[in-house]
Amino acid sequence: MVQLYCTLTFLHKRGISCILKIKELGYENISDCAEDLFGFKKTMTYDLIGIYNDFHERQAPLQLQKNVESFSQSQLIVLTKVNWCRDSFIDLAQPEDTVETFRKAKNLWNKIYNKGCSPKGNYTTLREFLEINEIPKKEYLEIYTMGEGLPDDEAK
């Protein structure tokens, strides 16, 4: 799997020579090449490049970093979209967490940090983070439909 990420990233990042090679092979861009050679759509191609860029082992580029090697490809894609304090988020994540749990936690995590706040409470897993920091749906709808954003006591 990492070799594929590496191949896509190599082709994507190596500049003019690879762009010319891709064009010589009859492709307009990396996503056209990946779709034809591997069957990947544009989004998957760039998601795989993102996984490689964010999580390959610097000293051994064909390996994932130890702290993420047990996560699924879908979980890794979600991790690439954590915008703030990614290492802290990864410390909470567990391979047995569902992709839905990853997504919900990532959305809430980014929302809290985007507002310049910190998550409240003590937690050691993504599920605990969600339980402590998630706003009930009814309250969430009232807050956001009124355009008020997170109340200060809810965001901390």
N, C-alpha and C positions, 0 to 999 in steps of 0.2 A: 504494500500500500504506500509506504513512504517513498519507494522508488518512483512510483507514478507521480506523487506530489513533486518530487525532485525533478523529474523529466519536464513536467508542465512549467515549473518555476524556472528551470534552466532555459527553456525555449522562450519564456515570457521575458526574462530579465537580461538575456545576453545581448541585447541591443541589435544593431543593424545586421550583423552576420546571421543571426538566427531568423530575423525578420526576412532577410533575403532568402534564406534556406526554406522557410515556410512558404514564401512566394514562389520559389523554384519548384516546390512540390505541388503548386497549384492552389494554395490556400491564401485567403485574404488576411487572416489573423489567427491568433492562437486558439480562439474558441472554435473557429471553423475546422482547424486542424484536429483539435481534441474531439470534436463531434464525429468527424470522419474516422479517426484512428481508434478512439476509445468509446464512442457512443455517448459522450457527455454533452449536455446542453451548456450554454454560456454560463449560467449561474453555477452549475456544478464545477465547471472548469475553474472559475475564479474562487469558489469556495475551497477547492483542493489546493490552489496556489496559496490561499490565505492560511490554510492549515500548515503547509510547509513553511511559509515565511514566519509564522508565529511560533511553531512548535518543533522544528527540527533541532536535533542535537548539534550544537555548533562544532564540536570536535569530531563528530561522526555524522555527517549530513544525511546519510541514508537511514538514520534512526530518529524516532521521536524522543523528546525529552522524557526522562523517567517519570516525572510527575503527571504526565498525560498519556502515557503509552497504553494504559488499560481502558481508556475511554473509546467509545465507538466513533466512527466517522461522523455520524449525526451529532453526537455530543461535542466533538471537536469543532464542528461548524458553528454551533451555538457559542462555544468558548471564544471563537475569533471575534464575536460580536459584543463581548463584554468590554465596555469602553473605559472603565475605571477600576483600579486596584485588582487587575485580573488575577494576580498570584493569590490574593486573599480569597477570591471567588473559587479558584481551583482548589484551594485547601479545604473548602467546604463541600465540594462536589465529590460524589462517589459513583463508580461505574454502574452500580445497581440503580441509581436514580434514573427515572425515565427522561426521555428527551423533552416531554411536556414540562416536567419539573425544572429541567435546565432552562427552558424558554421562559417560563413564568418567573423564575428567580432572576434570570438575566434582565428581563424587562423591568422588574421592580428595582433591582440593583442599579441599573443605568438611570432609571427615573429618580431614585433617591440621590445618587451622586450628581446627576445633571442639575439638580436643584441646590447643589452646594451643601447638602446635608450628609449625615452619616447614618447608617442603619442603627436602629435601637436594639437594645437587649444583648444578651449573651447567647451565642448559638455556635454549634460545631458542625452542623450539616446544612445543606440547602433547604431541606424540609423544615428544620427549626427556624432558619432565617425567614422562610415564607410565613410560618405560623406566627412569628413574633412581629413581623413588619407588614404583612399584607393587610390592606384595608378591606373591610367587608364590602361586598359588591354594591349594596344599597348606598352605603355611606360614600363610597368611591364615586358613584354616579352623581350624587348630590353635590359633592365637592367639585368635580370636573365639569359638570354642566353649568355650574355657576361661575366657572372660570377662576376659581380661587386658588387652584394648585393645592399642594399638600399643606395642611395646617402645621404650624411649627411643632407642636407636641406630637403629631403623627409621623413627622419626617425624621425625628431624632431617635 
